[in-house]
Amino acid sequence: METITPDPRRWWALAALVASMLTLGFDLTILNVALPTMAADLDAGTGAQQWMADAYVVVFAALMLPAGLLGDRFGRRRMLITGLAIFLAGSLVGALAGDVNAVIAARAVMGVGGALVTPLALSVLPTLFAPDERTKAVGIVSAASALGLPLGPIIGGWLLNHFWWGSVFLVNVPMAAIGIAACVFLLPETRDPSSPRVDAPSAALTVSGLGALVYAIIEAPTRGWGDPLVLGMLTASVLLIAALVLRERRVPRPMLDMTLLTHRGFLFNTVAATLVNFILSGLLFVLPPFLQAVLGHDALGTGVRLLPMMGGLLVASRLAPKVVARFGARAAVSAGLVVLAFAGLLGSRTTVDSGYGFVALWLSLTGFGFGLSLIPAMNGGLSALPRDRAGSGSGLLMTMRQVGGAIGIALLGSLLSSTFRDRLDVTGLPAPAADTAGESVVAAHLVAQRTGSTDLLASANSAYIHGMGVVLLVCGIAALVAALLAAAFLPGTPRPAETSTAQDMAAEEADARQ
């Protein structure tokens, strides 16, 4: 059996990937903590806040497939450095932005950079590490992303307490610069010149299809699901995505390689990772306003109070390889999803009078379930890829994950928005003030302060907690369904010592096509 010759620089190279992923993980939560402050300063309702979060995610998801192919074809290190440079430029634009539209544009530019970084950071792993080391490497990269999550809110909270909100973008500049330097000096160049060319029409169909879908979901609570524009966008998204699939099935060298989905291990691990991202992205969107607006903590206090989730994630990132080695990946993914489901159902019981200790409990369980399910799912998906298609395959996996994240923010954010608006009591308020209060809990608090209405303040807090409870209940049910699907359909993944090499996987794929 042929084996992969270990690269003597592989652990140093992993350090470069860690620096890159730390930058992206850092940015994810620093924005979530900043959104309530930005909503007040920029007069942004829930829909605008969703777009500030989703502009990044939609572009990120849509461009990861061509990004993976660009790395395969022209060099993964080169594209990683390019991606970090674009991310740095977008951060500068965000720091200088003066209105909501400029922030959304900056986030979209950052999404381009993130799309180049993430799939290529993962696609390098199968080329550097043999199967017996790959689980550890995936765990380290995942832990790097996780480490950025608690650092983001804490440092971002401190910046918001001392500077203007644009500082949460500006802090990305030195982080991205460190990542660029690490890639230049530590990461070897890898490529696959035989990979398919980037198909511009397919990329355009992906961006427009996902954009139309997310736009419809975000606008539906305000306009109504029966609104002609919402229905038109939903119809357009279905047609565009269907056209994408049909085109990719007909071209000789597809960008969206549907044959990868014939690998049972890749398909169901990707589905599991997508559902986990759906749940976590929605949760991270609804949680900071609860901690800041409802409980009254400042931005730094909010970041500190998110630490139990990150602590659970870090514990799981260390435990997951041991669980996989002892019980197999299917058991680990299923168990993690069950823990995530329990955390969501427990969190849905949060009330106005719940102390932070109760919140910290279900936050810890959320992070633990997330880490225990996602790391084995990601490793299982990557292990099922032929080595020469690591870039396109990891791009597809990460695209599906980020699509799940974008839809999670859009769908769960819209569910929260509509539930909050329905439960908010605006009796006695003038129509303009009532409309403003219904935009978000932050806006309701501002209206309550201007009008001196303690009843509106109490109603806003109660309505938001009810809406958050509904979102957490949906997350819990989704995680439970995902756990059942994982237990039923994930292959009985062999332990790491018994895992086939990438060359064996390529041979299996060739046999399957015959």
Disulfide bonds with the S-S distance in Angstrom:
none
